[in-house]
Amino acid sequence: MNLNSIKSILTLRYDYTQIPTLPRLKWEDLEKKKKFSVEDISNHLTSYLYKQIPENYSGPISISLSGGVDSSLALCLLKQNFPENQIDAISIKFSDSPDETETASKIAKKVGVDHHIIEIDNFLEKLSDAISITKLPFWDIHWIYVAENAKNFSNYLVSGDGGDELFGGYVFRYSKFLSKINSNSSPKDKIQAYLSCHERDHVPEQENIFDKKMQFNWKDIHDTLYPFFNNPLSPIEQVFLADYNGKLLYNFSIINNSIAKYFNLNSVTPLLSDKIIQKSMKIPTIQKFNSSLNIGKLPLRKILKKFGIEELILKQKLGFSVNTENLWKNYGLEMAKEYLSDAKIIQDGWVKKNWIKLNLNDKNIDIRHINKLFGLLAFEIWYRKFYT
């Protein structure tokens, strides 16, 4: 892993130097819009399921269920096409965090599948294990809890990964981004606006975290994002392009695939088939995202409507959400002090001791700095395992 990898992970929460498991997209892939039908997308999702799970397979199937549009749609299609199979839906409930499992239970009951709620007290408990498996310094590793429990039921694990990036699901960021730019905004202006919508990935004084060995500067980060905002696409399409080529390509898909492989699971992700990726990027923005109502994933919602569970779907996007402030108070601070007070990444000149000391002692620390310390904690654990 090189310098650019580490800087990227600690600033953007993904490593753009990795070899992705999904195809990279260029702005030309979004340029010419095509007509589409909801039925066509639904058929492609079903076709993908049968390619990944044999039609004559009679064993059990696990599915990750959060209670949102993507996983609920995947569940409905799975039940529709494998009605005789035992289907086990798995939801994760994190301590002192938003709880989506009640919604997920209602959806599982309505669809007619078994539902299992896995309660996790300390999200960081398996951080070291996850880093050993993925060989990457990421701390957002909830998938290890999904995968190890899914393995108890089946060798197949279905998920709704990709819906947000492909069908315009990050609505809480879109309006903020558009409010920060205008028709005269340069690519640099749009990059800065985009970064401001991902404020939990970095801190205002980001450059003060790193010591000389890291050679950090914002230009490297801007250069990474520049191709996504220097093109003739509309601003919102540029955001779609950046989102796809960001955490989905170089964090979520790589981590999830590594963990699934470790547990010998067949990972089934209908929304991330090559055909769905290609088709989703050709859908006109207005047919994905309603800016006046601030609602995204319109095609997926239309497919879901025929299953009669739309009234149960969570209105606000959460995913498997951990309240990092409570996690910090309960476990994170103690663990960060143990690993970071005399960290190898400080001793070897990567991170400044004063920055870590200042924030570890800050009784009023905000969520952005908590997240950054979690990122540095993962970096330290990874560094000890693979470098020292």
Buried (B, 14 or more C-beta within 10 A) or exposed (E): BEBBBBBBBBBBBBBBBBEBBBEEBEBEBBEEBEEBEBEEBBEBBBBBBEEBBEEEEEEBBBBBBBBBBBBBBBBBBBBBBBEEBBBBBBBBBBBBBBBBBEBBBBBBEBBEBEBBBBEBEBBBEBBBBBBBBBEBBBBBBBBBBBBBBBBEBBBBBBBBBBBBBBBBBBBEBBEBBBEBBEEEBEBEBBBBBBBEBBEEBBBEEBEEBBBEEBEBEBEBBBEBBBBBBBBEBEBBBBBBBBBBBBBBBBBBBBBBBBBBBBBEBBBBBBBBBEEBBBBBBBBEBEBBBBBEEEBBBBBBBBBBEEBEBEEBBBEEBBBBBBBBBBBBBBBBBEBBBEBBEEBBBBEEEBBBBEBBEEBBEEEEBEEBBBBBBBBBBBBBBBBBEEEE
